[in-house]
Amino acid sequence: MSQLTLHEFASINCKLKDMSDTWSDLWVLLHVLPVGIGRVVSLRYGNLIGDSLVVEANGRFEEKTLSVPAVVRHIVQRRRDKYPHDVYVFQSHSNRVKFQQRPVTVIAFNQALKIASKGVTDKVVSSKSARW
C-alpha cells in the first residue's frame, strides 16, 4: 500500500469535513493515535481521563493507556460539546440506529473515504492509510 502525501491526507480530510465532521475527526484521530480503527470508533467519552486515554481491550488486543495529544483533547471536547448526550466519541446518528447508542461503523467510514479520495489520489485509501 502506497503512503499518502501530506497534501493527499489534508485534501481527503477537507473533503471528509464537507461530508461530516465525524469522518474528518475520525481520520485525524486515526493519524494521531497508535491504535486501529476498531478501537478508535469504540472510544467512549469516559475513556478520556485527564491527559490519559484508556483504550479498552478488544479481541486479541489488551487494554492500553495512552498519553493524549492536545489535538485529541480538542476534538473530543468539541464533539462532547456538540453531542452532549452521546456515549461514544464517534456515535452514529443515522436513522438505522436512531434509538440506540452505537458507534459509527468501519464500513461506513471506509465508504466515505472512498468517496473523499476520488480526484485526490489514485491510491487505494482505507482507514489504515491515515497512519504514516
C-alpha positions as CSV (number, residue, x, y, z in Angstrom):
1,M,0.0,0.0,0.0
2,S,1.4,3.4,-1.0
3,Q,1.6,6.1,1.6
4,L,-0.4,9.2,1.2
5,T,1.5,12.5,0.9
6,L,0.7,15.3,3.4
7,H,-1.2,17.1,0.6
8,E,-3.3,14.0,-0.2
9,F,-4.0,13.4,3.5
10,A,-5.1,17.1,4.0
11,S,-7.2,17.1,0.8
12,I,-9.0,14.0,1.9
13,N,-9.6,15.4,5.3
14,C,-11.1,18.6,3.8
15,K,-13.4,16.5,1.6
16,L,-14.4,14.4,4.6
17,K,-15.2,17.5,6.6
18,D,-17.5,18.6,3.9
19,M,-19.3,15.3,4.3
20,S,-19.3,15.1,8.1
21,D,-17.2,16.4,10.9
22,T,-17.4,12.8,12.3
23,W,-15.5,11.4,9.4
24,S,-12.8,14.2,9.4
25,D,-12.4,13.9,13.2
26,L,-12.1,10.1,12.9
27,W,-9.5,10.5,10.1
28,V,-7.4,12.8,12.3
29,L,-7.6,10.6,15.4
30,L,-6.5,7.6,13.3
31,H,-3.5,9.5,12.2
32,V,-2.5,10.6,15.7
33,L,-3.4,7.6,17.9
34,P,-1.3,4.4,17.6
35,V,-4.4,2.1,17.6
36,G,-6.6,0.6,14.9
37,I,-9.9,1.9,13.7
38,G,-11.9,-0.7,15.6
39,R,-10.6,0.6,18.8
40,V,-10.9,4.2,17.9
41,V,-14.6,4.0,16.8
42,S,-15.4,2.3,20.1
43,L,-13.9,5.1,22.2
44,R,-16.3,6.4,24.9
45,Y,-16.1,9.8,26.5
46,G,-15.4,8.0,29.8
47,N,-12.2,6.6,28.3
48,L,-10.6,10.1,28.4
49,I,-9.3,10.7,32.0
50,G,-7.3,13.9,32.4
51,D,-4.4,13.6,30.0
52,S,-4.8,9.9,29.5
53,L,-6.9,7.8,27.1
54,V,-7.8,4.3,28.1
55,V,-8.3,2.2,25.0
56,E,-10.3,-0.8,26.1
57,A,-9.3,-4.4,25.4
58,N,-10.8,-5.6,22.1
59,G,-10.5,-9.2,20.9
60,R,-6.8,-10.0,20.9
61,F,-5.7,-6.6,21.9
62,E,-5.1,-5.7,25.6
63,E,-6.2,-2.5,27.3
64,K,-3.8,0.3,26.6
65,T,-3.3,3.7,28.3
66,L,-2.1,6.5,26.0
67,S,-0.9,10.0,26.7
68,V,-3.4,12.3,24.9
69,P,-2.1,14.9,22.5
70,A,-3.7,18.3,22.6
71,V,-5.4,17.8,19.2
72,V,-7.2,14.7,20.5
73,R,-8.4,16.5,23.6
74,H,-9.6,19.4,21.5
75,I,-11.5,17.0,19.1
76,V,-13.0,15.0,21.9
77,Q,-14.1,18.2,23.8
78,R,-15.6,19.8,20.7
79,R,-17.5,16.6,19.9
80,R,-18.7,16.4,23.6
81,D,-19.9,20.0,23.4
82,K,-21.8,19.3,20.1
83,Y,-23.3,15.9,21.1
84,P,-23.6,16.1,25.0
85,H,-25.9,13.1,25.2
86,D,-23.6,10.7,23.3
87,V,-21.8,7.9,24.9
88,Y,-19.3,7.2,22.1
89,V,-16.9,9.8,20.7
90,F,-17.9,8.7,17.2
91,Q,-21.5,7.8,17.9
92,S,-23.8,7.1,14.9
93,H,-26.7,9.5,14.4
94,S,-28.2,7.6,11.4
95,N,-31.8,6.5,11.3
96,R,-30.6,2.9,11.3
97,V,-29.7,3.2,15.0
98,K,-31.9,6.1,15.9
99,F,-32.8,4.8,19.4
100,Q,-29.6,3.0,20.2
101,Q,-26.2,4.3,21.3
102,R,-23.8,2.7,18.9
103,P,-20.5,3.9,17.3
104,V,-20.3,4.5,13.6
105,T,-19.2,1.5,11.5
106,V,-15.9,0.9,9.9
107,I,-17.8,0.1,6.7
108,A,-19.5,3.5,6.6
109,F,-16.2,5.3,7.3
110,N,-14.4,3.4,4.5
111,Q,-17.2,4.2,2.1
112,A,-16.8,7.9,3.0
113,L,-13.0,7.6,2.5
114,K,-13.5,6.1,-1.0
115,I,-15.7,9.0,-2.0
116,A,-13.4,11.6,-0.4
117,S,-10.3,10.2,-2.1
118,K,-11.8,10.3,-5.6
119,G,-10.0,13.1,-7.6
120,V,-7.3,13.4,-4.9
121,T,-5.3,10.3,-5.4
122,D,-5.3,7.1,-7.5
123,K,-4.0,5.2,-4.4
124,V,-6.3,2.8,-2.6
125,V,-7.4,4.7,0.6
126,S,-8.7,3.0,3.7
127,S,-8.7,3.6,7.4
128,K,-5.2,2.2,7.5
129,S,-4.0,5.0,5.2
130,A,-4.2,7.6,8.0
131,R,-1.1,6.1,9.6
132,W,2.2,7.2,8.0
